[in-house]
């Protein structure tokens, strides 16, 4: 049966209207904002003015970024290639060209996050050319790339070999390496990652208010400044480069250097791990205890501590703080295994520790458990992870966003 032309036009207009409304809904999606004081709330960022003044839609007044713990949620980058930045963070982008001084790259998402950008090699740790689809293997390759040291460029090959030298260029399907034995061309299909000389790596600017900015394609960067309106976000990286992106592609913000002081940015006063058998586990900063990204409930977290049962981590409090806050969980890495008890103790300077928080048993797959502890009068704080049901089996405990509130 044929529909009248008018009916088809009506359907087409309705579909177009629906798609437009869907697009607007995505662009104006409300996300959870966590302030330093007060309860979380759902909101859309209307604009961000310099210096770091955030306005939320349908909410009176501005919120200084220094008073914000987080907004939105970071997502994983599942495609490649991925550029690992010297200032921290990651960009999902195709590499168009490499010379001895710089690389040119372009975002490959749909829609693309940014157009062609040129970065000095000193601002890039390396490039993961072919990230594995398996998340654990992808994490391991990124961690291996970040851990490379020395005073030369490196090619990490798919057969496990590493080649050292100077990357002279990348054109077409080959990368050129100047090694001690001479110049050699390697097929890109055999290269998992390129690491640029760690000795020449640019040190990011520290101090002052900065913010982690997360994007819908899984890219994330540490920004020294950020302005945003309903159409465009202008971002300056801590290494000095600038990015200009569509505002609706920004999905997460997490200020650093404001009222929330993250324990992962502080030097510990003491750490002790008591193995259940023999294996010893050091604690990790901004990583889970295995040295890969912090994750819970399928979400990615850029700040926090990774610990293993049974362990105790202590910090001196050099100045008064109002509260300690965190979200406690077993890392997604365990795929539902593991069980621990989280405890928080404080010392007022008398040397007598007082228990301030004890969790129920937290098991793998449980949602993160909010923790808030009054620090009035506290001079030291200790975080403990204890055994629960099955010894220390898969006890990969995360203190997500572990922070002191000024």
RADA-V925762 format. One line per field, one symbol per residue. ss: DSSP state (2 for helix, 1 for strand, 0 for the rest). phi: phi as a letter, one per 40 degrees, with the letter a starting at -180 (. if undefined). burial: 1 if it has 9 or more other C-alpha atoms within 8 Angstrom, else 0. Layout:
# RADA-V925762
ss: ???
phi: ???
burial: ???
This chain:
# RADA-V925762
ss: 0000222222222222222222222220001111100000111011111000111100000111222111110100000001111000111111111100011111100000000011112221111100000022222222222220000011111000011111111110011111100111111222111110022200000000011111100001111111110001111110000111112221111111000111222000011110000000000110000000011100111001111100111111000000111111110222000011111111100000111111000110000011111100000111111110000000011111111110
phi: .cccdccccccccccccccccccccccbccbcbbccbgccacabccabbccfbbbbcfacgbbddccbcaagacbccbbacbcccccghabcacccabbcbabbbadbcbcccaccbbbccccbcibccbcdccccccdcccccccccbhbacbbccccgcbbbibccibagbbbbbcbcchcbbbccccbcabbcdccccccccbggcbacbbbccgcabcbcaababcbbbbbbccchcbbbbcccccbabacbgcccbccccbcccaaabbccbbcbbccbbfacccgbccaaggbcbcbibbbbccabbbbcbcacbcabbabbaccddcfgcgaabcbbbbbchcgbcbcbabcccbbdgccdccbabcbdgcbabbbbbbcbcbfbcfcccbbcfcabbc
burial: 0000000100000000000000000010001111110000001111111001111100000011111111111111100111111110111111101111011111111000110000111111111111100000111111101100000111111000000111111100011111100000011001111111110011000000111111111111111111111001111111100011111111111111111111110001001010110000101111111001111100111111111111111111100111111111111101001111111111110000001111001111100100101010011111111111000100111111111111
